[in-house]
Amino acid sequence: MEAPVVMMKSHVSSRIVRFASPLALGVVALLSAHCGSAPTETVGGATSEEAMSKVVHTTYGVTTFGGPGDYQPLACGGNSRNAGDWYVASSQRYGCNKHLMLTARGKCAVVRTADAGPASYVENNANIAVLDSSPAVARYFFGESGLGYSDLRAHPGKYEVHATLTSLPLGPCDGSGASSSSSGASGSSGTSSSGSSGTSGGTACGSDGDCNPGNDGSGLICTGGTCVPGCHHDTQCPGSTTCVSGSCQ
């Protein structure tokens, strides 16, 4: 459910608001009371882009946004509904569609920056720098699909990840500079299968991100566990092509 405001998030889970008028904040508060699964949190107002921190950290607390009931446009293009599993915010820190390697609790995953946020007041309330993430990211690391800043404040250190820039493809990794697809059970040489498919498809995958390694799209999506030609949004298309009716043109 999205509130009728300009350039803002009505994150049901982490309650992150970017640019909102007082009236719009009231609308968000009413909407938050009726939808979403995460606990309701009281929020303040973020009035400009400067209200989002651009300071890069190595450790972040994880909150969530963009899942069912909270689908919304993303600052870097597309919508959280079809952005795949491995997306996060913080594009104001790293730039759009940058890959980050996250590690926590002995697990590793590569995500892409698809959106901006959160507002600085959220980090102030959480008492830690915040990486707003897809529900799938939080579920992978912590077994939780909805996390807000109150969870970070109430449980210091429990929902934290370490983050570094990487060129690895999206999805689970082994934390040593190799993706799961290249170090798994394929039995082939050390070349990552997801990086050699080009635009012909046929590579095994677990999400659209596995078919689109690097910063440029490949024109492939994950269907039935296999990379096939197609697209859900422009970031999956190579070069200057765009996604039109499910194909890169």
N, C-alpha and C positions, 0 to 999 in steps of 0.2 A: 504494500500500500504506500503510495507516495503523496506527500503533501504538496499543495500547489504553491511552491515557493521557487525562487530563482537561485540556482547554483547552491544547493544545500543538500545535506543528507538527513533523511528521517530514519537513521539507523535504529531499528527497533531494538537491536541487541546492545550496541554501544552508545546509542543516542548521540551521534556526532552531528552537529549542525555547523554548516560552513557560513553561508550568507543568509541571514534571515531577519525579517522585520519583526517587531514585537508581536504583530498580529499573526505572522506566520509561525512564530514559536508557540503561540497559543494553539494553533491548529495542530502542530506536531504533538503537543502534549495530549490533546484529545485523541489523536490517532493512536499514540503509543499506548493509551489505556485500553485499547480494544483489539490490538493485533500483535503478533509476535510471541515468541516463547521465552525470551530472556527477561530478567527482572526489570521493572520500570525504574528509570533513574532520572533524577532531576537535573536539568541542564541549564546552562547559561547561554549567552548569545555570542556568536562569532561574527564580527561585522565586516571583516575584510580578509583577503588572502594572507596578509601579514599576521593574522591570528593563528596561522599554522606554522609550526616549527620547521625550519629547513636544516637544522643541525643533524648531522649523520651520527648515529650511535652504533655500537657493536652489540648491545643487548637491548631488547624491547620486551615490553609486556604485550601479550596478544589479546585483542578484542576482535569481534566479528561483525560483519555486515553483508548484505546482498543476497541472503538466502531466500528460500520460499517465504512469501509474505512480505519480503523486504527488497524485492527486485528494484533496481534503479539504474539510471544512466551512469557511465563511468567517465571520469575526466579525460582519460586517454582514448576514448572511443568505445562504442559498443555498450552493452548492458550486462549487468551481473547475471541476468537470467541465462545468457549463453556464453559467458566468459570462461567456462571451464572450471576446474576445481582449484587451480593453483594461482590465484591472484591475491594481491594485497594492495593497500593504499601506499602512501608516502612517495608519490611521484614528485611532490614538491622538494623532496630530499634528493632523490636519485635520478629523476627524469622518467619519462614514460617508457613502459615496456622494457625496463631493465630487469635482468635476472638476479635474484638474491638467493644465496644458499643459506637456509635456516637449519640450525641444529638445536636439539633439545632432547633430553631423556634418552640419549643413545640413538636417536633417529635423525635423519637428514632429508630435506626436501628442497627443491628449487622452485621458486615462485616468481611471478612477474609483477611489476608495479603497474597497475591498471587504473589507479584512481589517486586523488589527492586527499590528504587528511591524516590524522584527525586534527581537530581544533586544539590549540594550546591549552585551553582550560580543561580539556579531557585529560591531558597528560599531567596537568597540575593536580587534578582530582585523583588520578591513579598513582601519583608519586613515582612515576617512571615514564620514560619515553615509550610511546605506544605504536605498535604496528597493527593497523586495522586489517583484518584478513578475512578470507572466505570462510564459511563454516567448515568446509572440507579441511582446511589447513589446521584449524583448532581441533577438529575431530581426529586428524592424523596424529598430532603430537600429544594431545591431552585427553582425548575421548569426550570432548565437550563441543557441542555445535553452536552454543550461544554464550559469549563472554562479553561483559561490559567492564567499564573502569572500576565499578564497585568490587568486582571479583579480584582485580589486581590489587586494589587497596586492602581488601580483607585478607588476601592470601599472598603476601609478598614473596616473590621468587617462585611461586607455583606454576605460573603460566608465562614463563619467560623463554625467549629464543635468542640465540646468537645469530647475527646476520653479517654476511660478506657478499660483495659483488662477485658474480661468476659468469662464465659463458656456457655452463652446462645446460642441457635441455630441461624443460619443466618436468616436475614430478619427483618421486622418491630418489634419493641418491645414497651413496655409502659413506659420505663425509670425507672421502680421501681424494676428491677430484674426479670421481667417475660416477656416471649415472647408473641406476639400477639396471637399465636396459643394456648397458655395455658390459656390466660386470656380473650379469645374472646367468641364466641357464642356457644361453644360446649356443655356447660351445664354439663360437667362431673366434676370429682374431679380435684384437682389442678395439676395433672400430665400432663406434656406437651405431646400432642399427637404425635409430631414429634420425641420425644425421646423414644417412646415405641414401635415403629413399627418394630424394629429389621431389619431382611432382608426379611420379608414377604410382606412389602408394604401395600397399602390400605389406608394410611393416607392422608388426604387432604393437598395440598401444593400449593404454589404460585411460587416457583422456586426450582431448584435442591438443593439449600442450605437448604431448609426446610426439606429435606429428609436426610440430612447429618449433624446432629448437632455434636458439639464437634470437637476434633482434628483428630479423626479417621473416615474414610468413613464408610458408612453403606451398600454400594453396591446397592443403590437405586437412581433413578432419578425421576424428576417430569414430568409426561406425562398426559396431559388432566386434570390437577388439582389433580392428585393422585400420590402418591409415588409408583413406580413399580421397580422391579429388573432391574438393568442395570447400565451403566456408560458412561460418556463422556471422563473422564480422570482419572489418577491413584489416585488422591486425594479423589475420591469418593469410592475407594475400601478399605475394612478393612484389617488390619494387613499388611502382606507382599505381598498381592495379587496385581495384576496390571490390568489395563483395556485393554482387548484384544477384538477387534471387538464388542464392546458394552456390554461386560460382564466381571465381575471380575474373574480372574483366578489365 
